[in-house]
Amino acid sequence: MNAFFISCEMTRNPSLVGMPAAVAGDPKKRTGIILAANYEARACGVKTTMVLHEAFKLCPNLTLVPPDHHFYGQKSEEVMDLLSHYTPTLEQNSIDEAWLDMTGSEGLFGKPVVAAKRIMEEIKDKLGLWCSIGTAENKFLAKMAAEMKKPLGITELWEQDIPIKLWPLPVKEMYGIGGKTAEKLNRMGIQTIGDLAKFDKNKIVKNLGKGGNEIYLRANGFDNSPVLARVDDDVKSIGREKTLPEDITDIEKAKIVLMELADDISMTARKQDKEGRTVHITLKYSDFRSVTRQITIPATSITKEIYQAGCRLLEQNWNKSYPVRLIGISISGFHGNCSSDQLSLFEQMENNVKSEKNKKIDKAMDKIRNKHGSEIITFAALVKKEKSSK
């Protein structure tokens, strides 16, 4: 999706159409950062993650809109529902993008570029939103292709197109490569994706670890990962992860991110009337190594309990010598039994008084968010952290 958050806002506020506008944190105080800018604002140089006072220097007449993630979630569901009419094999990658496996659909929707045009027009006509689409043999190439023409772009990136369309791009623009990794590759003399594709694989692995093999294969157009369809009625886990704007070594910063993610997944679990028994965390380091750890707790959808379980895992596995670039948390085990000795791992959570109190807090917050939007209320720790970083 193109400029998704601000595009969603324009569907319910036509006065924003044709003028520079952006979704940003705390527009009244002009603090925070740009979360999404429309193309009129981008033409002035306004970019995502830009600090607001910098944005106003570039675009003094910029209109700011406070974020409403609940509304964006609703619009995302509308997009995914529309896409599901084209194939049951759909994998949502984030709130505003998805992969579709269109294998065998040519008889219904025509060749890939024809199907892409049809999808784009339907999203535009029915939902009032813009998108860009990439078509290719695999997920990595499709993702790269979708980034090549914005807004309203359709790009084909087949095997024979790789040397022409993919290899000239700077290595920092490759999906899966962060800023730190790009710097390491640049120091090795690798400037473009083509340089990476033709480089000695063993030297890349030596410098980057196991993740080096993956990015080497992708640079050459290889990606065997399947499109993983998810069925709402058979949810096995609910999770979220966040790639950080910069690598961190401070566990307190990690806990703030973890709280934000735990709040999100627990709210989703309550919406789906699910309680999970297993909490997982994922840490991905700057060298692309990942660790996943889990703990079993009494079945819950309470934000505080899921967060505390995640914190316990974080504390047990944190090493400040290894910078972290991604943090994830999920909850699973919605069905099945849990033995009593497993439950004893978190006996402090079995205090019924505290549990009922936390349930009431979550219920009250859900009610307010459903009525006024998810940004209207949050946890004090997240507010304090935001203020201290300004």
N, C-alpha and C positions, 0 to 999 in steps of 0.2 A: 504494500500500500504506500502511496506517496503522501508524505507529510501528514501522517495518519491523524494524530491528535488534533491539529488545527483544522484539518479537513472535516473531521467529525463535528467540530464546533461550527464550521461554516454551513453544515447541513441544517442546523437549527437557528443560526443567526446569519441570514443572507447579507446583512450590512457589512460583514467581514469580507465578502467576496470582492475581489478587485483592489483591495487595499492591503498594505503590509500589516500582517498580524502574526502573533505567535502565542503559543501556550507557554506559560512561565510560572515559576514559583513566586508567590506573594507579590503580584503586580502593584498593589497599593503602596507598598514600601519600596518598590523598585529594587528589591534584593533577590538573591537566588540566581537561577540560570534559565536559559532558553531550553525548553523541552522539545518543541517542534515549531518550526517557522514555515509559513506558506511561501510560495515561489516569488511573490512580490517582495517579501522581506528578504529572501535569499538573494534577490537581484541587487539589494543594497549591501550585501556582505554579511547579513545576519545568519548565524549558524547554530546548530544544536550544541548544547553545553556552554555556549558563550555567556559570560557574565552580563547581567542586564545593563549596567552602566556603559559597557562597551557597545552593546547592541544599540542603545539610544544615541551614542555618538555617530554611529553609521547610519542610523535611520531614526531621526527625531520624531517622526509622525507614526512610529510603530504602535499598534494597538495590542495590548496584552490581555490575555484571558487566563483566569486561574484554572488549573487542571481539574478534570472531573473523570477520574479513572473508572468509576462505576459506569458512566455513560460510554466511555471508550470500549469497555468490556462488552456492553450491549451491542454496540456497532460491530465489534469484532465477531460476535456470535452470528450477526446477520450476514457478514461476509462469508464465514465458514459454512453457514447453512446453504448459501447460494452455491458455493464451490462444491459442496457435497452432492449436488445434483449432476455434476459432471463425472464424478468417480467416487466409489465408496472408499478407495485407498487414498486417504488424505491425511497428511501429517502436519499439524500446526506447529510451527517453529517458534513463534512468539505471538504477541497480541495482534501483530499486523502483517504476518507472512506465513505461508504454508507451501508445502510441496504436494503436488498431485501426480500420482502415477496414472498416466493416460493410456497405458498399454492396452491395445485391443479396442480403443474407442474411435478409431478413424471412421468406421462405418457409421457412427452416430454423429460425430462432430467435425469430421473432415481431418485434413492434415494438421499437424501441430500448430502452425502459424495461423491457420483458419480458426481452430478451436480457441487459440489465445485471443484473437480479435473478438470472438464472440463473448468470451468471458469478460474481457475488458469493457466492452460496450454494455453488457448486462449489469456489471457492478456500477458503472457510471450512470446508466439510465434509471435503475431501480433503487440504488442506494445513494446516489449523488456523490460518490467517492471515486478518486483516481487511483490507478495502480500501474505498475510496470511488471512485465512477465518475461521470464527467461525459459526457453525450451532447449532441452539437451538430453543426452543419454543417461545422465546420472544427476544426483542431487547437488553435488558440488558445482558442476558446470552450470546447472540451471540457476543456482543462487548467484554465481558470478555474472551470468547473462542478465539476470533481472536488475542488477545494479548498473548496467552499462548505459541504459537510456532512461532518463527520468526528466519530466513526468510523462506518463502515458506512452511508455516505450515497450516495444516487443523486440526481443533479440534472440536469434537462434545461435547456439554455440555447440556445433557438432564436432566430432573428432577432427575432421579436416579443417575446421575453423580455428583450432587452438593456436597454431603458430602465428596467425594473423591477428586474431582478436584478443587472445589471452596473454600470450608471452610478452608483448610490449609493455604491459601494465607494470607500474612500480610494485615491488614485492609487498609493500605495506598495504596495498589494496586487496591483497588476497584474503579470502574468507578463512578465518581461523588463525591469522597471524596478527598478533598485537604489536604495540609500539616497541616494547623491549626486544621481542624476537626480531622485528624488522631491523632494529639497530644492530643486533648481533650479526644478522645476515649481511647487512651493509658493510660491516667491518671485515667480513670474509670476502668482500668483493662482489657480493650478490646484490644487484640493484633492481633487476626486473624479475618477473615470474619466469621468463625464459632463461635467465641466468640460473635460477634455482633448478629448473627442469634439467638443465644440461650439466649441473655441478656434480662432483663426486658424492654419491649418496653416503658413503662411509664417513666422509669428513663432516657431512651435515649431521648425521646421527651422533658422531663423536662430540660435536659442539652443542647439540640441542637435546640429546637423549632420544628416547623412543618416539617422541613427538616429531623428531626430524624425519623419520621414515614416512610418516603420514603426510607431512606437507610436501615432501619430495614427490610422492605418488600423485598427490592432488595437482601439483604444478604440471605434471605430465598428463593430467586429465583423467586419472583413475580414481574411482570412488565406488565401492561395491556395497555401501550401506543401503538397505532397503527403505522404501517409504513405509513408515509404521503407522498404520491406521489405528485410530482409537475409537472405541465404542463407548458412548456416554453411560449406557446401562451396565457396562462391565468394567468400571474403572478399577484398575489394580493399584494405582498409587496417585497421589496428588503432590506435585512438587513445583518448585520454582528455583531458578538459579540466576545469578547476576554476575556478569563480567565487569570488573571494577575499572573505573577510569584510570587508575594507576595501581601498581602492585603495592600490597601492604604487608607489614610485618607486625603491626600493633594489634593484639588480640581484642582490645576494647573496640577498635574500629570494626573489626570482624563481627563482634557481637551486635553492634548496631545494625549492620547489614542483615545479620541472621534474624534479628527481631522483625525487621521490615518484611522479610520473606516468610517467616513463620506466621505473621499476622495475615498475610495474603493467603497462604495455603489452608490455614485453619478456617478462615472465612469461607473459602471455597468448599471445604469439607462440610461445614454446617449447612451451606446452601444445598448440598447434595445429600444431606441427612446421613453422613457417614462419620464413624469414629474409628480411628486407626490405632494399632498396637505397636507398630514399628516405625521409629523415626530414623531416617538416614541423613547424613550430611556428606557433601562432596566438596573437596578442596582441590583446585587445580593450581599448580604452581607456575611460576614464570617460565620454567623450562618445559611446560606442557605435561609434566608428570601429574597424575591424579591419585587421590586416595578417597575411598568411600568407607564410611564406618556407620554402624547402626546400633540401636539399643531398643530393647523391648520395654514397654510401659503399659499401665492399664489403659484400655481403650478410651480414647478421648478425641475431642475436636476443639478443646480449649486452647486458646492462643498461648497463654502463659505456660501451660504444661508442655506443649510442643516446643516452645522456645527454650525452656529450661533443660529439656532433654537434649536439644541441639547444642546448648552451651556446654553441657557436661561432655559431650563428644568432642566439641571444639577444644576444650581445655585439655582433654586427654591426648589430643593429637596435634596440638599447635607447636610449631617450631619456628621461632623468630628468625632463624638462619635461612629459612626458605620463604621468599616473598610469594604471596598468594595473589593470583589474578582473577580467580573465579570462586564464588561460594554458592553452594546449593543446599537446599533442605527439602525433604519430602517425607510424606507419611503414607504407610501402607498397612497391610494386614487388617483389612476391613472385615474379613470373614475368617472363621477358624478360631481355635481356642488358644489360650495362653496359660502355660503352667504356672503354679503358684510361686515357684522359686524364681521364675523370670520376673514376676510382678514385684518380688521383693527388691529388685534392683532400684526401684523408685518408690520405696515405702512412704517417703515424705509426701508424695502426691496423693496418698490415699486418705488424707484428712478430708472428710466429707464437708466440713464447714467451709474450708478454703475452696474446695472444688465448686461448691454451690455458689459461693461468692463470685468466683471467676466466671462461672456460667452466666450469672446475671449481668456481669460487666460486658461480656461478649454479646449477649442478647441485646442489651441496650445500645451498644455500638453498632451492631448490625442494623437495628431498626433506624437509627439516625442516618447511617450511610445509605441505606436503601431509599430513604426519603430525600436526602439532601446531597448525596454524592460521597464517595469514599474519602475525599480529602478534607471533609468538614470536621472530622474527629480522628485523632490518632493517639499514640502513647506518648507520655511526657518525655521519655528518654529520647525519642526520635526528634521531638521539637527542640529539646536542649541541645542535641548534637548539631542540628541544622543551624541554631543560633550561634553556637560556639565556632562554627566553621566559616561564618560570614565576616 
